[in-house]
Amino acid sequence: MVHRLVARLAPDMDVEDLAHQTFVAAFEHLAQYERRARFSTWLCQIAVNKVRDHARAIRRCPPQVAVDDCEIMDCDADGVHIGPERHALARERSQVLARALAQLPVIDRELVVLHYMLDQDYRTVAGVLGISAGAAKVRGFRARRELRRLLMREALSHES
């Protein structure tokens, strides 16, 4: 869950490191965990904070070298062999979604990833993001509508 969350919020080349930092921070601060919230909520909150901190650090000091994140993948999530065409199509869809998500405000992007991609309920999402459950529902509805609009715009521009 942490890895999937970080993978949707951070650049590909930083995902493993940020996920690792999340678990190290959780271990180091385990004594501070209060059982008022579920452990997964607390862990997701740490992950979101790590991604936010990383994004701030990149804005202050952008990387000088672009890293090619091309990755060879010959099996899908179920371990079934896929051909190069399906791999290319899946990668393109993932890139389109990533570009659309990147255009959302940070809190909306985090909300979409937590609720719609990681299947967290609004109460959990609200706890992670530090907003009320009602605000999470409203923001979720608006963010989903905006994401749909961005994806449609991308699809139309891709057709022409």
HUSUL-V878601 format. One record per residue. N is the residue number from 1. PHI is phi as a letter, one per 30 degrees, with the letter a starting at -180 (999 if undefined). OMEGA is omega in radians with two decimals (999 if undefined). Layout:
N:PHI:OMEGA ; N:PHI:OMEGA
This chain:
1:999:3.13 ; 2:d:-3.13 ; 3:d:3.13 ; 4:d:3.12 ; 5:d:-3.12 ; 6:d:-3.12 ; 7:d:3.13 ; 8:d:-3.08 ; 9:c:-3.04 ; 10:b:3.07 ; 11:e:-3.09 ; 12:e:-3.04 ; 13:d:-3.09 ; 14:c:-3.00 ; 15:d:-3.09 ; 16:e:-3.12 ; 17:d:-3.13 ; 18:d:3.08 ; 19:d:3.10 ; 20:d:3.12 ; 21:e:3.13 ; 22:d:-3.11 ; 23:d:3.08 ; 24:d:3.13 ; 25:d:3.12 ; 26:d:3.13 ; 27:d:-3.11 ; 28:d:-3.08 ; 29:c:-3.11 ; 30:e:3.13 ; 31:d:-3.14 ; 32:d:3.14 ; 33:d:3.10 ; 34:c:-3.02 ; 35:d:3.08 ; 36:d:3.13 ; 37:c:3.07 ; 38:d:3.14 ; 39:e:-3.13 ; 40:d:3.10 ; 41:d:3.13 ; 42:d:-3.13 ; 43:d:3.10 ; 44:d:3.12 ; 45:d:3.08 ; 46:d:-3.13 ; 47:d:3.13 ; 48:d:3.12 ; 49:d:3.10 ; 50:d:3.12 ; 51:d:3.12 ; 52:d:3.12 ; 53:d:3.14 ; 54:d:3.14 ; 55:d:3.09 ; 56:d:-3.14 ; 57:d:3.13 ; 58:d:3.12 ; 59:d:3.13 ; 60:d:-3.07 ; 61:b:-3.07 ; 62:d:3.13 ; 63:d:-3.08 ; 64:d:-3.07 ; 65:b:3.06 ; 66:d:-3.14 ; 67:c:3.09 ; 68:d:-3.09 ; 69:c:3.13 ; 70:d:-3.04 ; 71:b:3.13 ; 72:d:-3.10 ; 73:b:-3.10 ; 74:c:3.10 ; 75:b:3.07 ; 76:d:-3.08 ; 77:d:3.13 ; 78:c:3.14 ; 79:i:-3.14 ; 80:d:-3.13 ; 81:d:3.06 ; 82:b:3.13 ; 83:d:-3.12 ; 84:d:3.14 ; 85:d:3.14 ; 86:d:3.11 ; 87:d:3.14 ; 88:d:3.13 ; 89:d:3.12 ; 90:d:3.13 ; 91:d:3.11 ; 92:d:3.11 ; 93:d:3.13 ; 94:d:3.13 ; 95:d:3.10 ; 96:d:3.12 ; 97:d:3.14 ; 98:d:3.12 ; 99:d:3.13 ; 100:d:3.11 ; 101:d:-3.11 ; 102:d:-3.13 ; 103:d:3.10 ; 104:d:3.00 ; 105:e:-3.03 ; 106:e:-3.08 ; 107:d:3.10 ; 108:d:3.10 ; 109:d:3.12 ; 110:d:3.14 ; 111:d:3.13 ; 112:e:-3.12 ; 113:d:-3.11 ; 114:d:-3.03 ; 115:d:-3.01 ; 116:d:-3.10 ; 117:c:3.13 ; 118:c:3.04 ; 119:i:3.10 ; 120:d:3.13 ; 121:d:-3.06 ; 122:d:3.12 ; 123:d:3.12 ; 124:d:3.13 ; 125:e:3.14 ; 126:e:3.12 ; 127:d:-3.13 ; 128:d:-3.04 ; 129:d:3.11 ; 130:i:3.08 ; 131:b:3.13 ; 132:d:3.12 ; 133:d:3.10 ; 134:d:3.11 ; 135:d:3.11 ; 136:d:3.12 ; 137:d:-3.13 ; 138:d:3.12 ; 139:d:3.12 ; 140:d:3.11 ; 141:d:-3.13 ; 142:d:3.14 ; 143:d:3.11 ; 144:d:3.12 ; 145:d:3.13 ; 146:d:3.11 ; 147:d:3.09 ; 148:d:3.13 ; 149:d:3.13 ; 150:d:3.13 ; 151:d:3.10 ; 152:d:3.11 ; 153:d:3.11 ; 154:d:-3.13 ; 155:d:3.13 ; 156:d:-3.14 ; 157:d:3.13 ; 158:d:3.14 ; 159:d:-3.07 ; 160:d:999
